[in-house]
Amino acid sequence: MKTNLSNLMNIVVEEERKFSAYGYELKEYAYNTSTQELDGTVNVIEDFKQDFTKDFEEYKKTQEKITKIKSIIYEKNNTFKLPDGRTIQEALVDNTNLRKMKGIYNYLLSQKSVKKRVTEVNNSYFECKTINFDINELRKEYEALEKRIQDTDFEISKLNSIEFEIDL
């Protein structure tokens, strides 16, 4: 089968949805329901034996398929390289950390210097809190960080569309 990483990730999402649905159905099919009269006569009301057996086999096959596809994705993520030499996996980890940094940059860029008057019984003064960084420099760094994340995402998306052969 000819495919790419983007397609494999979509297949995994669909297979994980099916896996979850099978798990739910297995819980529903785990018991048969019957009544037993005092004389020992048993009346079967719900018999889920065949449904359970069929779904349990599908559940196991789906898990194996998910594992196989994810191992291919992980292998390709550690094989395909961006133009800067990083693997997709390295770039994903780097972008995750850069996005965390971006959150701190957002917080810092929203800060302002504050001057507050404090009055005590026999004393008055101003308490001054002044940011101790250059906001314009920080904004430039933020923009560079944002561009770096976008460029890396773009390079990853190009690699995700490279076609290759697999056997599912």
N, CA, C and O of each residue as an XYZ file, in Angstrom:
672
protein
N       0.851     -1.174      0.000
C       0.000      0.000      0.000
C       0.891      1.229      0.000
O       1.839      1.317      0.780
N       0.585      2.180     -0.878
C       1.326      3.434     -0.949
C       0.600      4.457     -0.095
O      -0.607      4.655     -0.241
N       1.342      5.115      0.807
C       0.718      6.064      1.735
C       1.746      7.104      2.164
O       2.871      7.127      1.665
N       1.340      7.963      3.096
C       2.257      8.935      3.697
C       1.928      9.056      5.178
O       0.955      8.466      5.648
N       2.727      9.814      5.912
C       2.528      9.932      7.359
C       1.195     10.586      7.710
O       0.541     10.178      8.670
N       0.791     11.582      6.952
C      -0.493     12.243      7.236
C      -1.639     11.246      7.136
O      -2.524     11.222      7.991
N      -1.619     10.430      6.099
C      -2.666      9.428      5.933
C      -2.625      8.406      7.064
O      -3.669      8.008      7.579
N      -1.428      7.982      7.450
C      -1.303      7.012      8.543
C      -1.840      7.584      9.849
O      -2.488      6.869     10.613
N      -1.581      8.861     10.115
C      -2.095      9.474     11.339
C      -3.623      9.513     11.324
O      -4.258      9.325     12.362
N      -4.216      9.757     10.151
C      -5.678      9.737     10.032
C      -6.222      8.328     10.253
O      -7.255      8.148     10.897
N      -5.523      7.338      9.717
C      -5.948      5.947      9.917
C      -5.894      5.589     11.397
O      -6.799      4.933     11.912
N      -4.841      6.014     12.079
C      -4.715      5.721     13.511
C      -5.881      6.333     14.286
O      -6.440      5.686     15.172
N      -6.247      7.554     13.967
C      -7.369      8.200     14.656
C      -8.642      7.374     14.470
O      -9.383      7.142     15.425
N      -8.888      6.933     13.238
C     -10.077      6.134     12.957
C     -10.016      4.779     13.672
O     -11.015      4.332     14.235
N      -8.865      4.133     13.652
C      -8.713      2.830     14.312
C      -8.858      2.968     15.828
O      -9.434      2.089     16.470
N      -8.351      4.048     16.406
C      -8.506      4.262     17.845
C      -9.970      4.509     18.210
O     -10.416      4.115     19.288
N     -10.718      5.158     17.318
C     -12.142      5.348     17.534
C     -12.850      3.989     17.534
O     -13.681      3.713     18.399
N     -12.510      3.145     16.552
C     -13.102      1.806     16.494
C     -12.702      0.982     17.716
O     -13.525      0.256     18.273
N     -11.447      1.091     18.131
C     -10.941      0.360     19.292
C     -11.757      0.717     20.538
O     -12.143     -0.156     21.315
N     -12.004      1.990     20.707
C     -12.792      2.459     21.841
C     -14.229      1.941     21.763
O     -14.799      1.521     22.770
N     -14.803      1.972     20.572
C     -16.175      1.488     20.398
C     -16.266     -0.006     20.698
O     -17.210     -0.454     21.349
N     -15.287     -0.778     20.224
C     -15.280     -2.215     20.525
C     -15.174     -2.449     22.030
O     -15.844     -3.325     22.575
N     -14.338     -1.669     22.691
C     -14.199     -1.807     24.141
C     -15.507     -1.558     24.856
O     -15.860     -2.271     25.795
N     -16.222     -0.546     24.410
C     -17.527     -0.246     25.007
C     -18.507     -1.394     24.767
O     -19.223     -1.811     25.677
N     -18.530     -1.901     23.532
C     -19.433     -3.000     23.203
C     -19.094     -4.254     24.004
O     -19.992     -4.979     24.433
N     -17.805     -4.511     24.206
C     -17.410     -5.690     24.983
C     -17.960     -5.622     26.403
O     -18.370     -6.634     26.970
N     -17.964     -4.430     26.963
C     -18.528     -4.263     28.307
C     -20.023     -4.573     28.297
O     -20.558     -5.146     29.246
N     -20.685     -4.187     27.214
C     -22.123     -4.447     27.099
C     -22.417     -5.927     26.871
O     -23.423     -6.455     27.346
N     -21.518     -6.590     26.134
C     -21.729     -7.992     25.769
C     -21.098     -8.974     26.751
O     -21.115    -10.178     26.498
N     -20.557     -8.509     27.836
C     -19.834     -9.376     28.770
C     -20.739    -10.359     29.506
O     -20.272    -11.388     29.994
N     -22.011    -10.052     29.587
C     -22.944    -10.914     30.325
C     -24.115    -11.315     29.442
O     -24.580    -10.545     28.601
N     -24.577    -12.535     29.657
C     -25.855    -12.974     29.104
C     -26.893    -12.797     30.198
O     -26.573    -12.844     31.385
N     -28.114    -12.596     29.798
C     -29.197    -12.422     30.777
C     -30.179    -13.579     30.634
O     -30.601    -13.933     29.534
N     -30.526    -14.149     31.769
C     -31.508    -15.233     31.763
C     -32.309    -15.180     33.058
O     -31.942    -14.501     34.017
N     -33.397    -15.908     33.049
C     -34.180    -16.057     34.275
C     -34.202    -17.541     34.628
O     -34.153    -18.402     33.750
N     -34.273    -17.815     35.890
C     -34.344    -19.208     36.341
C     -35.561    -19.345     37.247
O     -35.677    -18.709     38.294
N     -36.451    -20.201     36.789
C     -37.659    -20.458     37.562
C     -37.303    -21.276     38.800
O     -36.223    -21.864     38.869
N     -38.188    -21.312     39.754
C     -37.941    -22.085     40.974
C     -37.815    -23.574     40.695
O     -37.178    -24.302     41.456
N     -38.424    -24.028     39.603
C     -38.320    -25.449     39.267
C     -37.036    -25.767     38.505
O     -36.815    -26.915     38.117
N     -36.177    -24.749     38.284
C     -34.897    -24.970     37.623
C     -34.895    -24.630     36.149
O     -33.833    -24.650     35.526
N     -36.024    -24.324     35.574
C     -36.106    -23.974     34.156
C     -35.404    -22.634     33.925
O     -35.650    -21.649     34.620
N     -34.530    -22.636     32.932
C     -33.777    -21.427     32.596
C     -34.304    -20.882     31.277
O     -34.417    -21.620     30.298
N     -34.621    -19.609     31.249
C     -35.060    -18.913     30.033
C     -34.014    -17.851     29.686
O     -33.762    -16.933     30.466
N     -33.422    -17.990     28.529
C     -32.410    -17.032     28.075
C     -33.124    -15.823     27.489
O     -33.940    -15.943     26.575
N     -32.799    -14.657     28.032
C     -33.416    -13.417     27.557
C     -32.477    -12.725     26.551
O     -32.905    -12.297     25.479
N     -31.196    -12.625     26.919
C     -30.200    -12.023     26.026
C     -28.982    -12.932     25.982
O     -28.388    -13.252     27.011
N     -28.620    -13.345     24.759
C     -27.439    -14.194     24.578
C     -26.451    -13.435     23.696
O     -26.654    -13.309     22.488
N     -25.388    -12.935     24.308
C     -24.393    -12.125     23.595
C     -23.111    -12.894     23.299
O     -22.112    -12.277     22.929
N     -23.102    -14.209     23.448
C     -21.887    -15.004     23.278
C     -21.246    -14.760     21.913
O     -20.048    -14.487     21.841
N     -22.029    -14.853     20.816
C     -21.465    -14.663     19.479
C     -21.010    -13.219     19.276
O     -19.938    -12.982     18.718
N     -21.810    -12.259     19.722
C     -21.441    -10.847     19.591
C     -20.138    -10.565     20.345
O     -19.253     -9.872     19.842
N     -20.039    -11.113     21.558
C     -18.848    -10.905     22.367
C     -17.625    -11.489     21.671
O     -16.596    -10.823     21.560
N     -17.734    -12.730     21.203
C     -16.611    -13.407     20.551
C     -16.165    -12.636     19.310
O     -14.971    -12.406     19.117
N     -17.123    -12.234     18.468
C     -16.807    -11.488     17.242
C     -16.140    -10.152     17.579
O     -15.094     -9.823     17.019
N     -16.731     -9.393     18.478
C     -16.170     -8.083     18.821
C     -14.832     -8.198     19.536
O     -13.964     -7.344     19.358
N     -14.649     -9.242     20.342
C     -13.379     -9.401     21.043
C     -12.251     -9.667     20.053
O     -11.143     -9.160     20.224
N     -12.525    -10.458     19.021
C     -11.521    -10.704     17.976
C     -11.207     -9.410     17.222
O     -10.042     -9.113     16.956
N     -12.236     -8.647     16.883
C     -12.030     -7.364     16.199
C     -11.262     -6.387     17.094
O     -10.408     -5.641     16.616
N     -11.564     -6.395     18.364
C     -10.882     -5.543     19.335
C      -9.380     -5.838     19.333
O      -8.561     -4.919     19.297
N      -9.028     -7.109     19.373
C      -7.611     -7.503     19.381
C      -6.934     -7.176     18.054
O      -5.793     -6.714     18.043
N      -7.626     -7.410     16.927
C      -7.054     -7.092     15.610
C      -6.826     -5.589     15.476
O      -5.808     -5.157     14.934
N      -7.769     -4.800     15.968
C      -7.647     -3.338     15.891
C      -6.454     -2.861     16.702
O      -5.710     -1.985     16.260
N      -6.267     -3.430     17.886
C      -5.120     -3.054     18.719
C      -3.817     -3.382     18.002
O      -2.882     -2.582     18.028
N      -3.742     -4.539     17.366
C      -2.525     -4.915     16.634
C      -2.273     -3.966     15.468
O      -1.132     -3.589     15.203
N      -3.350     -3.579     14.769
C      -3.210     -2.657     13.637
C      -2.730     -1.290     14.113
O      -1.866     -0.683     13.481
N      -3.279     -0.807     15.210
C      -2.859      0.489     15.760
C      -1.376      0.437     16.123
O      -0.622      1.357     15.802
N      -0.966     -0.620     16.781
C       0.439     -0.766     17.169
C       1.339     -0.774     15.945
O       2.376     -0.111     15.931
N       0.950     -1.520     14.918
C       1.763     -1.607     13.696
C       1.887     -0.242     13.013
O       2.979      0.169     12.621
N       0.755      0.450     12.877
C       0.775      1.754     12.208
C       1.585      2.765     13.012
O       2.377      3.520     12.449
N       1.387      2.779     14.335
C       2.141      3.731     15.160
C       3.637      3.431     15.114
O       4.447      4.358     15.136
N       4.013      2.180     15.052
C       5.443      1.859     14.974
C       6.027      2.352     13.652
O       7.175      2.795     13.607
N       5.240      2.275     12.575
C       5.692      2.817     11.288
C       5.841      4.333     11.383
O       6.828      4.899     10.914
N       4.847      4.985     11.997
C       4.910      6.450     12.161
C       6.146      6.828     12.975
O       6.881      7.738     12.592
N       6.383      6.138     14.097
C       7.535      6.456     14.940
C       8.836      6.214     14.190
O       9.779      6.996     14.309
N       8.890      5.130     13.417
C      10.098      4.835     12.641
C      10.359      5.950     11.635
O      11.483      6.440     11.524
N       9.324      6.350     10.905
C       9.474      7.412      9.902
C       9.788      8.750     10.572
O      10.575      9.535     10.042
N       9.182      9.019     11.733
C       9.477     10.265     12.451
C      10.924     10.320     12.913
O      11.474     11.403     13.108
N      11.537      9.170     13.085
C      12.937      9.135     13.491
C      13.880      8.920     12.311
O      15.096      8.859     12.491
N      13.322      8.804     11.095
C      14.121      8.596      9.894
C      14.113      9.829      8.999
O      15.165     10.292      8.558
N      12.918     10.358      8.733
C      12.809     11.522      7.856
C      13.454     12.725      8.526
O      13.239     12.985      9.710
N      14.254     13.460      7.743
C      14.984     14.602      8.301
C      14.580     15.907      7.637
O      14.356     15.977      6.429
N      14.494     16.930      8.462
C      14.242     18.277      7.975
C      15.513     18.796      7.318
O      16.586     18.233      7.536
N      15.420     19.862      6.514
C      16.621     20.406      5.869
C      17.732     20.789      6.858
O      18.908     20.787      6.494
N      17.367     21.120      8.105
C      18.392     21.500      9.089
C      19.028     20.287      9.771
O      19.878     20.450     10.646
N      18.625     19.066      9.379
C      19.243     17.852      9.910
C      18.490     17.190     11.052
O      18.804     16.058     11.419
N      17.504     17.871     11.620
C      16.723     17.274     12.704
C      15.741     16.257     12.138
O      15.235     16.418     11.027
N      15.477     15.210     12.913
C      14.426     14.282     12.526
C      13.079     14.917     12.854
O      13.009     15.901     13.590
N      12.015     14.346     12.302
C      10.680     14.861     12.614
C      10.455     14.801     14.119
O       9.920     15.740     14.707
N      10.863     13.693     14.745
C      10.641     13.534     16.185
C      11.376     14.626     16.975
O      10.819     15.201     17.910
N      12.619     14.905     16.597
C      13.361     15.981     17.275
C      12.655     17.320     17.090
O      12.548     18.110     18.028
N      12.175     17.567     15.871
C      11.503     18.837     15.582
C      10.184     18.943     16.364
O       9.832     20.024     16.838
N       9.457     17.828     16.500
C       8.212     17.848     17.270
C       8.475     18.174     18.734
O       7.755     18.969     19.338
N       9.501     17.563     19.297
C       9.860     17.830     20.693
C      10.294     19.284     20.842
O       9.899     19.965     21.788
N      11.106     19.751     19.905
C      11.574     21.135     19.946
C      10.394     22.105     19.864
O      10.335     23.068     20.628
N       9.455     21.861     18.943
C       8.297     22.757     18.810
C       7.408     22.729     20.044
O       6.834     23.753     20.414
N       7.288     21.576     20.682
C       6.509     21.497     21.917
C       7.111     22.417     22.972
O       6.397     23.161     23.645
N       8.422     22.355     23.106
C       9.102     23.211     24.092
C       9.047     24.684     23.690
O       8.895     25.556     24.546
N       9.170     24.961     22.398
C       9.081     26.353     21.936
C       7.689     26.933     22.187
O       7.557     28.116     22.500
N       6.664     26.115     22.052
C       5.306     26.589     22.335
C       5.140     26.901     23.822
O       4.432     27.840     24.184
N       5.786     26.122     24.675
C       5.760     26.425     26.112
C       6.458     27.757     26.366
O       5.980     28.577     27.149
N       7.595     27.966     25.698
C       8.309     29.234     25.836
C       7.436     30.390     25.359
O       7.426     31.466     25.958
N       6.705     30.150     24.272
C       5.838     31.178     23.712
C       4.806     31.633     24.752
O       4.453     32.811     24.805
N       4.332     30.707     25.565
C       3.391     31.052     26.626
C       4.003     32.014     27.634
O       3.349     32.961     28.070
N       5.258     31.771     28.002
C       5.951     32.674     28.933
C       6.178     34.035     28.275
O       6.004     35.075     28.909
N       6.566     34.020     27.000
C       6.743     35.283     26.285
C       5.434     36.073     26.281
O       5.438     37.279     26.526
N       4.309     35.395     26.001
C       3.007     36.080     26.012
C       2.741     36.721     27.358
O       2.292     37.865     27.433
N       3.020     35.981     28.423
C       2.812     36.518     29.774
C       3.688     37.751     29.991
O       3.202     38.792     30.435
N       4.966     37.635     29.682
C       5.891     38.751     29.906
C       5.511     39.973     29.068
O       5.613     41.107     29.536
N       5.075     39.738     27.831
C       4.700     40.861     26.969
C       3.434     41.573     27.450
O       3.184     42.716     27.067
N       2.649     40.915     28.272
C       1.429     41.543     28.786
C       1.673     42.322     30.079
O       0.765     42.982     30.583
N       2.894     42.250     30.618
C       3.202     42.915     31.882
C       3.486     44.397     31.667
O       3.984     44.802     30.616
N       3.168     45.183     32.660
C       3.382     46.636     32.618
C       4.015     47.078     33.935
O       3.829     46.445     34.974
N       4.758     48.164     33.870
C       5.290     48.756     35.098
C       4.123     49.345     35.882
O       3.158     49.843     35.303
N       4.226     49.279     37.230
C       3.131     49.727     38.092
C       3.688     50.633     39.180
O       4.752     50.379     39.743
N       2.942     51.694     39.459
C       3.299     52.615     40.543
C       2.066     52.743     41.425
O       1.006     53.163     40.960
N       2.201     52.384     42.692
C       1.052     52.356     43.598
C       1.392     53.189     44.847
O       2.472     53.054     45.422
N       0.460     54.041     45.245
C       0.660     54.851     46.446
C       0.270     54.031     47.669
O      -0.791     53.409     47.706
N       1.147     54.043     48.665
C       0.900     53.336     49.912
C       0.867     54.376     51.021
O       1.779     55.192     51.151
N      -0.205     54.338     51.824
C      -0.331     55.272     52.940
C      -0.416     54.477     54.228
O      -1.271     53.608     54.399
N       0.499     54.803     55.127
C       0.476     54.179     56.449
C       0.073     55.255     57.450
O      -0.226     56.378     57.043
N       0.055     54.953     58.735
C      -0.406     55.875     59.775
C       0.336     57.210     59.713
O      -0.292     58.269     59.706
N       1.648     57.163     59.670
C       2.401     58.422     59.667
C       3.411     58.480     58.514
O       4.427     59.170     58.607
N       3.129     57.761     57.439
C       4.064     57.702     56.321
C       3.293     57.447     55.025
O       2.302     56.718     55.014
N       3.759     58.055     53.939
C       3.200     57.826     52.612
C       4.352     57.668     51.637
O       5.366     58.358     51.743
N       4.193     56.762     50.693
C       5.236     56.558     49.686
C       4.625     55.866     48.470
O       3.469     55.442     48.498
N       5.416     55.759     47.404
C       5.002     55.030     46.214
C       5.772     53.716     46.163
O       6.989     53.687     46.345
N       5.053     52.640     45.914
C       5.701     51.355     45.656
C       5.740     51.212     44.137
O       4.699     51.219     43.480
N       6.933     51.082     43.589
C       7.108     51.033     42.136
C       7.590     49.643     41.714
O       8.585     49.135     42.232
N       6.884     49.049     40.786
C       7.305     47.793     40.179
C       7.563     48.087     38.713
O       6.655     48.447     37.964
N       8.823     47.927     38.318
C       9.241     48.259     36.968
C       9.728     46.988     36.274
O      10.539     46.243     36.824
N       9.225     46.748     35.057
C       9.707     45.562     34.332
C      11.197     45.717     34.096
O      11.683     46.813     33.812
N      11.914     44.617     34.214
C      13.377     44.690     34.117
C      13.899     44.048     32.834
O      14.962     43.427     32.820
N      13.128     44.210     31.757
C      13.573     43.718     30.460
C      13.097     44.696     29.402
O      12.188     45.493     29.632
N      13.728     44.622     28.237
C      13.367     45.491     27.116
C      12.195     44.854     26.376
O      12.349     43.822     25.723
N      11.031     45.474     26.485
C       9.814     44.909     25.898
C       9.922     44.793     24.385
O       9.406     43.837     23.805
N      10.584     45.751     23.732
C      10.734     45.705     22.270
C      11.647     44.554     21.847
O      11.392     43.881     20.849
N      12.695     44.341     22.605
C      13.605     43.224     22.321
C      12.886     41.892     22.529
O      13.037     40.957     21.743
N      12.115     41.830     23.583
C      11.360     40.610     23.867
C      10.329     40.352     22.763
O      10.122     39.204     22.370
N       9.689     41.397     22.268
C       8.711     41.254     21.191
C       9.389     40.719     19.924
O       8.819     39.880     19.226
N      10.600     41.199     19.625
C      11.362     40.706     18.468
C      11.688     39.218     18.646
O      11.554     38.428     17.711
N      12.110     38.853     19.838
C      12.410     37.448     20.117
C      11.160     36.591     19.969
O      11.216     35.483     19.436
N      10.031     37.113     20.445
C       8.754     36.396     20.328
C       8.404     36.151     18.862
O       8.012     35.046     18.489
N       8.546     37.174     18.044
C       8.239     37.051     16.618
C       9.176     36.051     15.944
O       8.747     35.273     15.092
N      10.450     36.070     16.322
C      11.410     35.104     15.773
C      11.046     33.677     16.206
O      11.150     32.732     15.425
N      10.623     33.546     17.451
C      10.196     32.252     17.986
C       8.982     31.739     17.209
O       8.930     30.572     16.820
N       8.021     32.614     16.993
C       6.818     32.264     16.245
C       7.173     31.826     14.821
O       6.625     30.844     14.321
N       8.076     32.541     14.176
C       8.496     32.189     12.815
C       9.200     30.841     12.809
O       8.979     30.029     11.910
N      10.034     30.601     13.791
C      10.749     29.326     13.882
C       9.766     28.152     14.020
O       9.933     27.114     13.382
N       8.751     28.334     14.856
C       7.733     27.291     15.035
C       6.987     27.057     13.721
O       6.792     25.911     13.316
N       6.574     28.123     13.059
C       5.828     27.998     11.807
C       6.673     27.341     10.717
O       6.187     26.483      9.982
N       7.934     27.746     10.616
C       8.829     27.157      9.607
C       9.017     25.659      9.860
O       8.998     24.853      8.930
N       9.198     25.303     11.127
C       9.372     23.883     11.468
C       8.099     23.106     11.171
O       8.159     22.010     10.614
N       6.945     23.663     11.536
C       5.669     23.000     11.225
C       5.510     22.791      9.723
O       5.034     21.744      9.283
N       5.906     23.777      8.952
C       5.803     23.668      7.496
C       6.717     22.563      6.971
O       6.306     21.761      6.131
N       7.937     22.521      7.458
C       8.882     21.475      7.017
C       8.377     20.085      7.412
O       8.510     19.129      6.647
N       7.797     19.980      8.613
C       7.236     18.697      9.055
C       6.086     18.294      8.139
O       5.986     17.133      7.742
N       5.219     19.245      7.801
C       4.083     18.914      6.939
C       4.546     18.457      5.559
O       3.921     17.585      4.955
N       5.641     19.042      5.052
C       6.178     18.579      3.764
C       6.662     17.133      3.881
O       6.420     16.317      2.992
N       7.347     16.824      4.987
C       7.825     15.451      5.180
C       6.671     14.483      5.391
O       6.740     13.328      4.969
N       5.607     14.951      6.044
C       4.443     14.094      6.290
C       3.748     13.687      4.993
O       2.993     12.714      4.976
N       3.995     14.418      3.912
C       3.323     14.095      2.656
C       4.182     13.229      1.732
O       3.741     12.885      0.636
N       5.387     12.875      2.147
C       6.232     11.983      1.339
C       5.601     10.603      1.313
O       5.275     10.036      2.357
N       5.433     10.069      0.118
C       4.807      8.753     -0.028
C       5.843      7.638      0.120
O       7.008      7.790     -0.247
N       5.383      6.520      0.667
C       6.213      5.330      0.825
C       5.322      4.103      0.832
O       4.108      4.216      1.004
N       5.903      2.949      0.649
C       5.163      1.690      0.623
C       5.168      1.036      1.991
O       6.192      0.992      2.672
N       4.000      0.525      2.388
C       3.900     -0.269      3.617
C       2.978     -1.447      3.356
O       2.233     -1.475      2.376
N       3.047     -2.405      4.245
C       2.172     -3.573      4.165
C       1.329     -3.634      5.417
O       1.834     -3.942      6.497
N       0.037     -3.340      5.281
C      -0.871     -3.439      6.432
C      -1.583     -4.718      6.293
O      -2.416     -5.057      7.134
